[in-house]
Amino acid sequence: MQVIPAVDVLGGAVVRLRRGEYGAVTRFADDPVAVAQEYMLGGAGLVHVVDLEAARRGRGASQLWRRLGEAGVAYQAGGGIRTARDAEDAIAAGAARVVAGTTAVWEPERLAEMADAIGGGRLVAAVDVRSGRARGAGWTDEGRPAEEVVGRAIDAGAGRIMATSVQRDGTLDGPDVGLLESVMAVARGVPVIASGGVGSLADVVTLARTGCEAVVVGRALLEGRFSLEEAVAAAQGR
């Protein structure tokens, strides 16, 4: 299982939200590109970068994507990517993959356009779940049933599903294994990336046993609960 460190950006700084609440923000660093570079030096093959303001307001983060690309960071870009043009722009700026959440929930036809434009292998559908419903617009809308969104995203050509438990995100309380198992049950073999709640190396080991392709880890790394190297070893059973 791959470990993907997360860099969430708000107001130009590296932050973490608690349970997706924009009023519960912890600031960790001033330069998201520098943090991403540190993760690359620590052995990350990919960094998950989300512009939270773009996710909430639906506008792209082209300047951030360009800075990451120019710095040589391998990253998947999320936040405000809602059209094929947005996806193409992020790839052109240097993103290895793009992550689409709101579009996956509400406009699967546009998700299909993204898949056609950049290739399904570069497209990750974000299924951010609170109370059984996949949410969009920075987790602020009413959402749709999660299993329905997963099925439509796969039909649209998304090459991966990233499943996040919003209620666990940023809490360090452990992953929602039940959610991940339900997503994998309807994912038809499409790889699933786990996200939300990882607080210990034991959580990483648990997720590796579920069969998830990768896990996104944010707050635990930023707070020094364990190192990226330790997480990679746990994910690989070492």
N, C-alpha and C positions, 0 to 999 in steps of 0.2 A: 504494500500500500504506500502510495506517495504522500508525503507531508507537504502541504502548501501553506506557507505563512501568509497571514492577512495584513494588509495595510489599508485601513479605512481612513479617508481624508475628509475633513470638514473645516472650512475656513482656512485651507492651506496647511493644516496641522494633522498629525497622526493622532487619531482618537479611537475610542471604543464607546459604543452605545450599550446600554443595558436593556435587554429585551426590546430592542428596536426603538427605544424612546429617545427622541431628540432632546428632551429635557434632562436626560440622564447621561451626560457626556463626561468621559474622563480623557484628558489630554495627556499624551505621552511624549510627543516629540514635535519639533517645528518643521522638519524637512522629510517629507515622505519618500523622496527619491533616495536620500541617504540611508534611510531605514531599509528600503528595498534592496539597495546595494549591499548592505550588511548581511541581509538574509542570503543573497546570492553568494557572497564570500563564505558564508556558513554552510553552504552545500545545497541550498534550495535550487531545484530545477525550474521552479515556476513560483511567482509571487501573485497572490490574489489582491488586486488593488481596486477599491471602490470609492468613487466620489459620491459621498452621501448627499450633498446638496444637489448634485445633478440628478441623483436617483429620486429625490423628493420633487424636484421642479421639472424634470424631464428635459434638461438641456445637457449637451455633451461636455466633455472635459478635455478638449483637444490639447490645450497647453500642457496639462499634466501627462497625457499620453505621450506627447512629443518629448518631454523631459525624460521620461522613463526610457523611451527608445534610444535617445541620444546617450543615455548613461549605460546602455548595454544590459538593461534589466529584462529578463524574460518574464512576462507578466500576462495575466488575463485581466481584461479591463471590464469594470462594471460601473453602472451609474449613468442613467440618462441615455442609454443606447436603445433606441426605440424604432429605428428605421434601418433599412439596408444601407443607406448612405452613412448613417452613424457608425455602423459596423465596419464598413469599408474604410472610413476615415481612421478608426482606431487601429485597424490592421496596418494601414499605410503608415501610421505613426510609430508602429513597432510592436503592437500587441500580438501575442501568440494566439490568443483566443479572446472572444468577447462573451460577456455574460449578460443575458437579457432576462429581466424579471417581469416588469410591467407588461411588456409585449407578450410574453409567454402566457400571462394570465388573461389578458383582455383581447389581444389581436394576434391569434396564432397564424393568420394569413400573412401578417408582416414578418413573423418569425420564419415562415417558409421563404419569404423574399430574402431574408438575411442568409438563410442556408444556401439558397441559390447563388447569392452574391459572393460569399466568402468560403463556402464549403461547410457541410455539417460538422466535420471534424474540428472546426474552429469555433463552433457555436455551442455555448453552454446555456441551457434553460435553467434559470434560478427559480426554484419552487420554495418560497419562504412561507412557512406554515405557522399560523397561529389559530388554535382552536379548530383544527381540521381543515382550515381554508387557506389556500395559497394567496398571499397578499401582493399587491403591486404598489406603485407610487411611493417608494421608500417605506413600505409596510404600513401605509396610512389608510388604504382603502378597505372595502368590505370583503374583497376577494371572491374566489370561487373554490369549490371542492377540490382538494389537493390532487386526488387521483384523476379527476377529470383533466386538470391542467397538465399533469404528467403525460397522459395519453395523447392529448392534443399536441403537446410539444414534440413528442416522438413522431407523430404523424407529419408534423411540419418539417421534420428533418434535423432536429437538434441532435448533435452527436453525444451529448452528455447531459445529465440532470444533476444539478447541485441542490440538495435538499437541506434546508436550514430550519431548525426549530427556533422560531422567534422568541418563544418563552424561555428558551435556554441560552440564547445568544448573549454573550458577554457576562454570563453569571458564574462560570466555572463550576456549575453544578452537575456536570456530566451530560453526555449526549442523549438524545431521545432515540434509543435503539428501535423502539416500536415504530416510530415514524419512518426511519430508514428502511426497516423491513417491509413496511407497507408500500413504500415507493419502489423498492426493488422488485416487489411482487408484480407490479404493473409496468415495469420499465422494459420488459421484453428483451432483456439482455443488454440494453444500453447502459454504459457505465454510470455509476452513481458516485457523486462526491458528497461526503458528509460535512456538515457545518453546524456549529452552535453547541456551546456548553463544555467543550473540552477543557478540563482543569488539571489533569494529571496524566502521567505516563500510562497508568492503568486504563484510562479512557481511550488512549491511542491503541493499546493492545486489544481492548474490547471491539473497537471499530474495525481493526484489521481482521478480526474473526468473522465479521458480518459479510465480508466479501466486497465492501466498498472499494472503489478504485483508488480513492484519495480522501484525505481529510484536510479541511481548512482550519488552521489554528491561529487565533488572534491574541486575546488578552493574556492567556497563559504564557506565551512567549514574551510579550511586552512586559509582563510583571516578573519575569524570571522564574516562574514556577519550575521550568525545565528548559534546557537548551534545545535548539533546533537539531543539533547532532544527536542528543538523547532521544528526541522524538522520532527521528529517522530510524535509529537503531530499534526502538520499540516497535515501530511499524513494520520492520523487516524481521522481527522475531529474534533480535540479537541482544 
